[in-house]
Amino acid sequence: MKDKKPRVAIQGIRASFHEEAAFIHFGEDIQTIECSSFKQTFEALQNKEADYVVMAIENSIAGSILPNYSLMMSYNFPVVGEVYLPIQLHLLALPGVKFEDVKYVTSHPIAIRQCIDFFDEYPHLKVVESSDTAACAKRIREEELTDTVAIANTLAAKLYGLDIMERRIESNKKNFTRFLILTHHENVEKKDIDKASLCFQVSNQVGALAKVLQIFAEQNINMSKIQSMPVLGKRNEYNFYVDVEWDNTKQYDTAIRQVLKYTHNFNILGEYQRHEDEFVQNEREQKFRAQEKITRKYINVKKIVK
C-alpha cells in the first residue's frame, strides 16, 4: 500500500470538511472515495473499496455525533488516528452576485447551527438544509444560482470557482471538529501511541463508574472525554465511550488491567497518537498554567497553616 495512494472514504464530496481533515492526516496525495452517508463509508471499508475512513465524531458547538459511536461498535474497525480541524465557515456565491440579491442560504444542518448569530442579523434569508457543505457549493456552480449562497470552506470556494462573499460567519471563532481515522486491522501500526478510545459497561450500582475513573486518576491517565449511550433494548444499561491520554505507557497498561476487573463488554476501539495542532496545544498550555496556579496557591496556603 506504500506504493499507491491511500483510498480514503469520506461522508460527502470533494472539498468538504471531511476531505480537508483527510488532507491534514494523509497529505493531499490521496484518492478520495465520496460517500452519501457515514454508514456508506464503513461499507466501503468493509468491501475493501477504501483503505481508510475519516469520520467526524464531535464538534465544539454542536456536540457529539452519537450515531457514529454506534457505527464504530457495529463494524469494529480500529481507530488509528484523529484530526482536530478548526472550522471556518464562509458565505460563497457565484462571481458578481450581490448580497441584496440573495434569498436563500444552503448548507449542512450542523454548519447552519454554527452560524446562528449571522442568521439573527439577516432574518429575511431563507435557510435550506442539505446533506453536505461542499455539495451546496457545487450545486450553486452547476445550476448557476444567483439568488442562493452556500456556507462552506475555502477549499470548496477554490474547487467550484465561487467568490467568498462574507468570511468567518461562524458564531464561535474557536469552533473545531474532531475527526477519527479508521482502517482495517491489518493496517494498524502501534507506533508512538499516547491516546486510546475505549468502550465499556459497568454494573448498575452506586460508585461503579467512579471506581473506574479513580483508577485512571491514580495512574495519572487523563480522561479527555466521556460519552454515555443507552444499550439498545436494555433498561438502565449504558455504554460509556471514553478517550484517555497518557505520557507513561506502563501506567496506561496498568490502568487497563485494573479497569477490566470493574467493567464488562470492554473494548479498545483504538490506540493512536493524539493530534495536537496549534489550537489544541494552546488549550493544553492554558490548562497547565491554570493547574500550576492552583498548585502554587495550595502550597502557599499550606505554608501559612504551618
N, C-alpha and C positions, 0 to 999 in steps of 0.2 A: 504494500500500500504506500510505501515511501516514494515509489516511482510514479505515482499518479496523483491527481488532485483529489483531496478528500471530498466525498459527496455528502453534503450537509443538508438535512431536511429541516425546513422552517415552516411555521404556520404563516401563510401569507405569500406575497410575491416579492420579487427583487426590489431592493431599495426600502424594504420595510425595516422596522427596528430590529427584527429578528436577524435579518441579513447583516445589519450593522454590527450586532453583537457577535455574529459568526466571524466577521472580518477582524474584530478585535482579538478573538481567541485563536483563529487559524491563519490570519492574514487574508489578503484578497484573492489569492490564487486557489480558489475552491470552485466546486461545481454545486450551485445552489439547487436543491430539489424543492420546488414550490408545492405546498400542500394547503388544502382548503380548511383543514381543522387540525387541532393538536393530536387527535386520535390518528389521523391520516399520517402524521409524521412518524408515529410509533409503528404503524403498519408498514411504512416504507423501510424502516429499520429492520423490522421482523422479516420482511420479504427480501432482505439484502439488496434493496434498491437504493439504500443510503448507508453510509458508514457511521454517521453521527446525527444526533438530533440536538437542535438548540431550542430550548423551551423556556418561555417566561414563567416565573414562579411567584413573583411578588413585585408590587410597585409601592413606593414610599407614600403615595397618596391614596391609591385605590385599594391597597392591601393585598392579601394573598389570593392567588388564583386557585381556589380549592379543588376544582375538578382535576387539575393537573397532578395533585397528590395521588388521587385515585388511579390515574393513568400509570404513574410510576409503579404503584403496587401491583396493578393488573399485568403489566408487561415485564416487570422485573429486569429492566435494563439498568446497568450500573451508572451512577453519576461519576463523571471523571473530571469535571471542572465547573467553573462558574464564571460569570461575567457581570460586573456592575456597570450598567450603561446610563450615563446622565441623559435624561430625556429633554430634548429641546424641541419644542413644537412651534412650527411656523404656519402662517396662513399663505397658501400657494394658489396662484391664479395664472390664467393664460396671459402672455405678454400683452400689455396695452389695456387690460381690464382695469376699470376704476372701482374703488371701494363703494361709491354711491350706487353702482350698478348691481352690486351683489345682493342676492335674495336668499341664497341657500349656503349652508356650511355643512360639509360632509366629512365624516371620519369614523374611526373605531369608537365604540361607546366609552372605553376607558380613557382614550385620548380626549374625548369631549368632556368627560368628567374632570379632567385635569386642567381644563380651561374655563371653568365656571365663572370666574371673575370677568373674563373677557366678554362672555355672553350677557352678563348682567349689564354691561355698558352698552350693548347693542341688541336690545330685546326684539327688534324688528327682524333679525336674521332667523330664518327657519332652520333648525338643526335636523340633519338627516343621518341616521346611523348606518354604518356599513361594517363589513367583516374585516377590513384591513386598511390601514392608513395609506400605504403605497398604492393600493388598488384604486382609492379615491382620486389620487393624483393622476394615475394612468387614465382613468375614465374622463377626467376633465380634458386631457390632451387628445384622446381618441375621439371624443364626441364634440370637441371644441366648445365647451360650455362657457359662456360669457357671463352667466348670472350665478355661477357656483364657484366656491373656493373650497379647498381641502386643507385639513390640518394634518401635516406630515413633517418629515425631517428634510434636512438639506440634501441628503442622498437622493430622495425622491424628486426634489426640485431639479437637480442636475440630470438625472436619468430621463425624466419626462419633459424636460425643457420648459419648466414653469418659472415664473417670477415669484420671489418672496415678497408678498405684499406687506406683511407685518411679521416681525421677528419676535421670538420668545414670548408667545402669548400664554404659556403655562402659568398657572396661579402661583406655584411654588418653584422658585428658581433652583432649589436643591432637590428637585424631583429626579428619581432614578428608578430603573427597573433592574431586578436581578434575574439573570437567565442561568439555567443549568445546562450542562453539556452531558449527553448520554450516548452510550455506544454499546457494541456487542461485548460480551465478557472477554473474548479473546483479544480485544484491543486495549484492555486495562493495563496500565503501567503504573505501579505503585512507587512513584518517584517524587521525593520532596513533599510528601503529603503532610498537611497540618490542619486539615478540616475534614469533617465527616457529616453526612446526613443519615440520621437514624430514624427508625420507626419501631414503636413497641406499645404494648398494653400493660397496665398494672391492675392489680386487684382492686375491687370497689370497697376499699377500707380506708379509714382515717389515716392520713400520713403516708399512704403508699407511694404517691408521686413525690412527696417531699423527701422520702428516703433516697430515691434515685438522684434527685437534684443535689442532695447533700453529698453523695458520693462524688459527683462531678466537682463540687466545690472543694472537697477535701483533697482531690488530686490536681487541683489548680487547672481544671478544664473549664474554659469559658463557653457558656451556652449562649450562642448568638441569636438563636431563635427557638421558639416552641409554638407549635400549632396543633390544636386538637380537632379531631373529626369523629363523629359517631361511627361505630362499626355498623354496617348495613344490616338491619333486621335484628339487632341485639340491643335490648334496653339497658341503659346505664353502662354501656361499654364504649370505650373510645380508643382510637389510635392516636398516639402522640408522635408528631413529627418534630424531631429535634436536630438542630445544627450545632455542632460543638467544634471548638478550635483549641489548639494546644501548641506549646513550644517544646514540650518534652514527650517524645513518643512513648517512652516507658510508662509515664503517668497515664497516658491515654489507654494503653493496653491494660493497665491495672484497673482503671475505671470501668472498662468494658467487661472485664471478668467479674467484677463485683456487681455491676448493674444486672448482669444475667441472672443473678440469684433472686432479684426482686421484680422481674418482668416476665412476660410471656409473649409469644409471637414476635420475638425480637429480630429485626432486620437491619443490616447495614446497607443502606441504599447506595452508598458510595463513599470512597475516601479519595481526597484530591487536594490539590494545592489551592489555597484561598487566593482570590483575586483582589489585589489592593491597588486601585487606581488612586489618583490624587485626592479625589473626594473622600474615599474610604480611609486613606492614610491620615488626612486632616481630622476626620471624625475620631479615629483611633487616638491621635495625639491629644485631642481635646478631652477625651475620656481619661487618658493617662494623667493629664495635668490636673483634672478635677479630683481623681483618686489621690494624687500626690498631695494636693492641697488639704484634703480630708485627713490624710495620714499625718501631715505636719501639725495640723490643728490638734489631732488626738495626742500626739507626742508632747506638745506644749501644755495641754490640759493635764496630762499625766505628771509632768514635771511640777506644775503648780500644786497639784494634790499632794505630792510627796513633800 
